[in-house]
């Protein structure tokens, strides 16, 4: 487990969710961005 990647993933997804709540992203854009974050950071919690 790479702790740095886990933390980066959490920060990115929280930022994306905040942007969606503020109206900067649609639900579709949020889902696409989260998929990209999973691909980039590969957090172990997502794969378990």
N, C-alpha and C positions, 0 to 999 in steps of 0.2 A: 504494500500500500504506500502510495506516494502522498504524504500529508500536504505538501505544497499544492499538488494538483487538486486534492480534495477541497482545500481552502479556496483556491481560485475558482473552482466550480461553484461553490456555495456563494461566493461574492458575485460572480457573474449572473447566476440565476436570480439572486435577490435583486440585483440591479435591473435585470430584464423585467421581473415581476413588478417592480416599482414603476418602471417606464410604462408598462401596460396599464397599470392602475391610473397613471397620470394622463393616459390617452395618447402616448407617443407610439404605441404598438397595438396592432389589432391582435385578437386571439390567435389568428393564423400565423402572424409574424412572430408572436411569442413562442408558439410551438416550434416553428422552424428554427428560431434562435436557440432554443433549449436543446434541440437535436444537434445543432452545430457545437454547442458547449459540451455535450456528452462525447461527441466525436473527438474534440480537441483535448479535453481533460481526462476522459475515461475514468470517472470516479468509481471506486469499487462498490459503493453502496447502490449504484444504479444497476450493476451487473449481478448482484447477489440475489 
